[in-house]
């Protein structure tokens, strides 16, 4: 079973921080001890989570106010057993930049065969749709590994 998870998107301000918080919460509720963090393949270090991402998670009782973005590095990738990305382009980018991670990089929507689009700059409805896909992906991993 995996004990360390790195959630990865592009800027590390929308999808991966939401996925990080949701997966950490879900694992905690299941009694699974794990470390969950996030990063972005093209992130600018130190940016807060997107306000809509913060609002949607706050409605679920999760706090993203302390999140600060960070760029994916080789050292970061090396510290995690499973790297979950939002789309195929990110999977390819991570494996191209960090070939040692091949086999540990998977789509969050792997079991359902879907990608999670970037909601950056879009309306609340798109953030809600993306959040539902993130929750679906986490639920499918839960069924595969923790139930």
C-alpha positions in Angstrom: 0.0 0.0 0.0 1.2 3.5 -0.7 2.0 5.9 2.1 3.1 9.0 0.2 1.2 10.8 -2.5 2.1 13.8 -4.6 -0.8 15.5 -6.4 0.4 17.4 -9.5 -1.3 19.9 -11.9 0.1 22.8 -13.9 0.2 25.8 -11.6 -0.5 24.2 -8.2 -3.2 26.7 -7.4 -6.4 24.9 -8.5 -6.6 21.2 -9.1 -3.7 19.7 -7.1 -4.3 21.7 -3.9 -7.9 20.7 -4.0 -6.9 17.1 -4.6 -4.2 17.2 -1.9 -6.7 18.4 0.7 -9.4 16.0 -0.3 -7.2 12.9 -0.5 -5.6 13.8 2.9 -9.0 14.2 4.5 -10.3 10.9 2.9 -7.3 8.9 4.0 -7.5 10.3 7.5 -11.2 9.4 7.8 -10.3 5.9 6.7 -7.5 5.7 9.4 -4.8 5.4 6.7 -1.6 7.1 7.8 -0.2 8.9 4.7 1.7 12.0 3.6 -0.1 13.9 0.8 1.4 17.0 -0.8 1.1 18.8 -4.1 3.1 20.7 -6.8 2.8 22.0 -10.3 4.8 21.3 -13.4 4.9 25.0 -14.3 4.1 26.5 -10.9 5.4 29.8 -9.6 6.6 29.3 -6.1 4.6 30.9 -3.3 1.2 31.6 -4.9 -2.0 31.1 -2.8 -4.7 28.7 -3.9 -7.2 30.2 -6.3 -10.1 31.9 -4.4 -12.8 29.6 -5.9 -10.8 26.5 -5.0 -10.5 27.9 -1.4 -14.2 28.7 -1.3 -15.3 25.2 -2.5 -13.1 23.4 -0.1 -14.1 25.7 2.8 -17.7 24.6 2.0 -16.5 21.0 2.6 -14.8 22.0 5.9 -11.3 22.0 4.4 -8.9 25.0 4.6 -6.6 25.9 1.7 -5.8 29.4 3.0 -2.3 28.4 4.0 -1.5 26.7 0.7 1.4 28.1 -1.3 2.3 26.8 -4.8 5.6 25.1 -5.6 7.2 23.9 -8.7 7.8 20.2 -9.2 11.4 19.2 -8.8 13.4 15.9 -9.0 14.0 15.9 -5.3 10.2 16.3 -4.7 9.3 13.5 -7.1 11.9 11.2 -5.5 10.2 11.6 -2.1 6.8 10.1 -3.1 5.7 6.6 -3.9 2.8 7.7 -6.1 2.5 10.8 -8.2 -1.1 11.6 -9.3 -1.5 14.0 -12.3 -4.6 15.5 -13.7 -4.0 14.9 -17.4 -1.9 13.0 -19.9 0.2 16.1 -20.8 1.3 16.4 -17.2 2.0 12.6 -17.0 4.3 12.9 -20.1 5.9 16.1 -18.8 6.7 14.6 -15.4 8.1 11.4 -17.0 10.1 13.4 -19.5 11.6 15.7 -16.8 12.0 12.9 -14.2 12.4 9.6 -16.0 13.2 7.9 -12.7 9.5 8.4 -11.8 8.1 6.2 -14.6 5.7 3.7 -13.2 4.9 5.9 -10.2 3.1 8.6 -12.3 -0.6 7.9 -12.8 -3.7 9.8 -13.8 -6.0 10.7 -10.9 -8.8 9.6 -13.3 -6.9 6.4 -14.2 -9.6 3.9 -13.1 -12.4 5.9 -14.7 -10.4 6.7 -17.8 -10.8 10.4 -17.6 -8.7 13.6 -17.3 -9.4 16.5 -15.1 -9.4 19.8 -17.0 -7.9 23.1 -15.7 -10.5 25.4 -14.3 -8.2 28.4 -14.0 -9.8 31.6 -15.0 -13.2 30.0 -15.4 -16.5 30.3 -13.6 -17.6 28.6 -10.4 -19.5 26.0 -12.3 -16.3 24.7 -14.0 -14.5 24.6 -10.6 -17.4 22.6 -9.2 -17.3 20.2 -12.2 -13.5 19.8 -11.7 -13.9 19.2 -8.0 -16.5 16.5 -8.7 -14.0 14.8 -11.0 -11.3 15.0 -8.4 -13.6 13.4 -5.8 -14.6 10.7 -8.3 -10.9 9.9 -9.0 -10.1 9.8 -5.3 -13.1 7.5 -4.7 -11.9 5.1 -7.4 -8.5 4.9 -5.8 -10.1 4.3 -2.5 -12.0 1.4 -3.9 -8.9 0.0 -5.5 -6.6 0.3 -2.5 -8.4 1.0 0.8 -11.6 -1.0 0.7 
